[in-house]
């Protein structure tokens, strides 16, 4: 436990991908292709690398396979085995701009595509929404999802912890985990054990003041 008694550290390798932002879509797609090519190689070569989170959106699969259609079966094998986590969204949602039907259809499309590749991640992963709908717990529950991971859009002073019951306006609930230091709090972890140990200890000390359980979530990735 790296010198933190009674704490369990969960390190989640992942990437966050903006389909289009400060550069055009094709610029970001080139980077996506490089990332997934490397990911497939790493997971196939190293069976101890248990799983990788592909940002909770399935559009990455479509955009990648338009360039590398020959790798579809490789993706299906790894997603079916739970070694690549995809879905439940089609695209990471903006919860302010669209109406409720858009959010529901986003999940409908995302979960359908994820299941075509083997399985859909049963977590309402919302790492980069700039605010959250009061009906989101109800929407997630409608898809059999009872947990969520959140960043932004929350007054940390109001919740006072990184784990809480998120209650929707209709009374539906999900278990929510808030990322007080963002989805990149464990990015670029060093390879050396000694360096890695001290880097993790620093992160854990910072996060444990938020934690109401024995679990600490370290997100090992960035855009």
C-alpha positions in Angstrom: 0.0 0.0 0.0 3.0 2.3 -0.4 3.1 3.4 3.2 -0.6 4.3 3.4 -2.2 1.8 5.8 -5.8 0.7 5.0 -5.7 2.5 1.6 -6.2 0.7 -1.7 -4.8 2.5 -4.7 -6.5 1.9 -8.1 -4.3 3.0 -11.0 -6.4 3.4 -14.2 -4.4 3.6 -17.5 -6.4 5.7 -19.9 -6.5 8.4 -22.5 -8.8 11.4 -22.9 -9.6 12.2 -26.5 -11.1 15.4 -27.9 -12.4 14.7 -31.4 -11.9 18.3 -32.4 -10.7 21.2 -30.3 -7.8 23.5 -30.9 -6.8 21.5 -34.0 -9.0 20.0 -36.7 -10.5 16.5 -36.4 -8.0 14.8 -38.7 -5.0 16.2 -36.6 -6.5 14.5 -33.5 -7.4 11.3 -35.4 -3.7 10.8 -36.4 -2.8 10.9 -32.7 -5.7 8.5 -31.9 -4.5 6.0 -34.5 -1.0 6.0 -33.0 -2.3 5.5 -29.5 -4.6 2.6 -30.4 -1.9 0.9 -32.6 0.4 1.1 -29.6 -2.3 0.0 -27.2 -3.1 -3.2 -29.2 0.6 -4.1 -29.3 1.1 -3.6 -25.6 -2.0 -5.5 -24.5 -1.2 -8.4 -26.8 2.4 -8.6 -25.8 1.9 -8.1 -22.0 -0.8 -10.3 -20.4 -0.1 -8.7 -17.1 -1.4 -5.3 -18.4 -4.9 -6.0 -17.3 -7.0 -3.2 -18.9 -7.1 0.2 -20.4 -9.9 2.8 -20.4 -10.7 4.3 -23.8 -12.4 7.5 -22.5 -15.9 6.2 -22.2 -16.9 6.9 -25.8 -17.3 4.5 -28.7 -16.8 7.0 -31.5 -13.1 6.4 -31.1 -13.6 2.9 -32.5 -15.3 4.1 -35.6 -12.8 6.9 -36.2 -9.9 4.5 -35.8 -11.3 1.7 -37.9 -12.0 4.0 -40.8 -8.2 4.2 -41.0 -7.3 0.7 -39.8 -10.3 -1.6 -40.6 -8.0 -4.6 -40.5 -7.7 -4.3 -36.7 -11.4 -4.8 -36.0 -11.1 -8.4 -34.8 -8.1 -7.5 -32.5 -10.3 -4.8 -30.9 -13.2 -7.2 -30.5 -11.0 -9.8 -28.8 -9.6 -7.3 -26.3 -12.9 -5.5 -25.6 -14.7 -8.8 -25.1 -12.1 -9.9 -22.6 -12.5 -6.6 -20.7 -9.0 -5.5 -21.4 -10.1 -2.4 -23.3 -13.0 -0.6 -21.6 -15.3 1.2 -24.0 -18.7 3.0 -23.7 -21.2 3.7 -22.5 -21.3 7.0 -24.4 -21.1 7.4 -28.2 -19.3 10.8 -27.6 -18.4 12.4 -24.4 -21.6 14.6 -23.7 -22.0 18.3 -23.2 -24.8 18.2 -20.6 -25.7 21.8 -21.0 -26.2 22.3 -24.7 -28.3 19.3 -25.8 -31.8 18.4 -24.7 -32.6 15.2 -22.7 -33.4 13.1 -25.7 -29.9 13.8 -27.1 -28.3 12.4 -23.9 -30.5 9.3 -24.0 -29.7 8.7 -27.7 -26.0 9.2 -27.0 -26.2 6.3 -24.5 -28.4 4.2 -26.8 -25.9 4.5 -29.7 -22.8 4.2 -27.5 -24.0 1.1 -25.6 -25.1 -0.6 -28.8 -21.8 -0.1 -30.5 -19.8 -1.2 -27.4 -21.8 -4.4 -27.2 -21.1 -5.1 -30.9 -17.5 -5.1 -29.9 -18.1 -7.3 -26.9 -19.2 -5.3 -23.8 -20.1 -1.8 -22.6 -18.5 -0.3 -19.6 -21.2 0.0 -16.9 -20.0 3.3 -15.5 -21.3 6.8 -16.3 -17.9 8.2 -17.2 -18.2 12.0 -17.3 -14.6 13.3 -16.9 -14.9 16.6 -18.9 -18.5 17.9 -18.7 -18.7 21.6 -17.6 -21.8 20.9 -15.6 -24.2 18.1 -14.9 -27.9 17.5 -15.5 -30.1 17.0 -12.5 -31.6 14.1 -14.4 -28.3 12.3 -15.1 -28.8 9.7 -12.4 -32.2 8.9 -13.8 -30.8 8.6 -17.3 -28.0 6.3 -16.2 -30.3 4.1 -14.1 -32.5 3.7 -17.2 -29.5 1.9 -18.8 -28.7 -0.2 -15.8 -25.8 2.0 -14.7 -25.5 2.7 -11.0 -22.2 4.5 -10.8 -20.5 7.5 -12.3 -17.1 9.2 -12.4 -17.2 13.0 -12.5 -15.0 16.0 -12.9 -15.9 19.7 -13.3 -19.4 21.1 -12.8 -19.4 20.4 -9.0 -18.8 22.7 -6.1 -16.2 20.8 -4.2 -17.0 22.8 -1.1 -20.6 21.4 -1.2 -19.8 17.7 -1.6 -16.7 17.8 0.7 -15.6 14.3 -0.4 -14.7 12.3 -3.5 -17.4 9.7 -3.0 -21.1 10.5 -2.6 -24.6 9.5 -3.5 -25.7 11.6 -6.5 -29.4 11.9 -6.3 -31.4 13.1 -9.4 -34.4 15.3 -9.3 -36.7 12.3 -9.5 -35.0 10.6 -6.6 -32.9 8.1 -8.6 -29.3 7.6 -7.3 -25.9 6.6 -8.5 -22.7 6.1 -6.5 -20.4 9.0 -7.8 -16.7 9.4 -7.6 -15.5 12.9 -8.0 -12.0 13.6 -9.4 -10.8 16.6 -7.3 -7.4 16.7 -9.1 -8.8 15.8 -12.5 -8.5 12.9 -14.9 -4.7 13.3 -15.2 -3.7 13.1 -11.6 -1.5 10.1 -12.3 -0.2 11.0 -15.8 3.4 10.2 -16.8 4.1 7.9 -13.9 7.8 7.1 -13.9 8.9 3.6 -14.7 11.4 3.2 -11.9 10.0 1.7 -8.7 11.5 4.2 -6.3 10.4 7.2 -8.4 7.0 5.8 -9.0 6.6 5.1 -5.2 7.3 8.7 -4.2 5.1 10.1 -7.0 2.2 7.9 -5.9 2.7 8.8 -2.2 2.5 12.5 -3.1 -0.8 11.9 -5.0 -2.3 9.7 -2.3 -1.5 12.3 0.4 -3.3 14.9 -1.6 -6.3 12.7 -2.4 -6.9 10.9 0.9 -8.2 14.1 2.6 -11.1 13.8 0.1 -11.7 10.1 0.4 -14.5 8.7 2.5 -13.6 5.1 1.7 -10.3 3.2 1.7 -10.0 3.6 -2.1 -7.9 6.1 -3.9 -8.4 6.6 -7.7 -5.3 7.4 -9.7 -6.0 8.3 -13.3 -2.8 7.4 -15.3 -3.4 9.3 -18.5 -4.1 12.7 -20.1 -5.4 14.2 -23.4 
